[in-house]
Amino acid sequence: MILFGIVEIVTAFTHNFVGVSTSQGTVSAYSTAAVGSLYAIAGLFVLTMKK
């Protein structure tokens, strides 16, 4: 999840995902980066959970 979150943040600002261009809007970029950061934070929480 951490890796997917980081990749989503990078995709938000480069507007390129595996050769497919994404929308160039500012709101879209920031909202996608916010969702990516939530993915990364959730991955960190999963790693710190006790069994």
Phi and psi in degrees as a GROMACS rama.xvg file:
@    title "Ramachandran Plot"
@    xaxis  label "Phi"
@    yaxis  label "Psi"
@TYPE xy
-63.29  -45.8888  ILE-2
-62.3363  -43.8134  LEU-3
-62.9338  -37.8  PHE-4
-64.2222  -43.4403  GLY-5
-64.9926  -41.9865  ILE-6
-63.9986  -37.1855  VAL-7
-67.5285  -36.5345  GLU-8
-65.2622  -44.3848  ILE-9
-63.3494  -41.807  VAL-10
-63.013  -35.5173  THR-11
-61.0699  -37.4217  ALA-12
-96.4163  -22.0851  PHE-13
-92.6698  -17.6578  THR-14
58.7571  33.2953  HIS-15
-140.468  120.868  ASN-16
-127.271  102.369  PHE-17
51.2817  45.5908  VAL-18
85.8263  -5.68524  GLY-19
-101.409  125.312  VAL-20
-80.033  138.064  SER-21
-101.856  175.591  THR-22
-64.8233  151.04  SER-23
-95.1002  5.47768  GLN-24
-68.4983  146.315  GLY-25
-68.2546  -43.9455  THR-26
-63.3718  -40.8329  VAL-27
-62.852  -42.1285  SER-28
-63.9601  -46.2982  ALA-29
-70.1816  -36.8066  TYR-30
-69.7379  -37.3938  SER-31
-66.7471  -39.73  THR-32
-64.7041  -36.5753  ALA-33
-65.5276  -43.2255  ALA-34
-64.7526  -39.5448  VAL-35
-62.5555  -39.7924  GLY-36
-67.9341  -33.7072  SER-37
-65.81  -39.3321  LEU-38
-59.3309  -45.9648  TYR-39
-64.831  -41.8358  ALA-40
-64.6711  -41.1014  ILE-41
-62.6891  -38.0741  ALA-42
-63.6127  -39.1038  GLY-43
-65.4034  -39.9621  LEU-44
-63.582  -38.5823  PHE-45
-64.498  -38.6394  VAL-46
-67.2498  -30.8534  LEU-47
-90.8054  -2.4099  THR-48
-69.6331  147.114  MET-49
-92.219  153.515  LYS-50
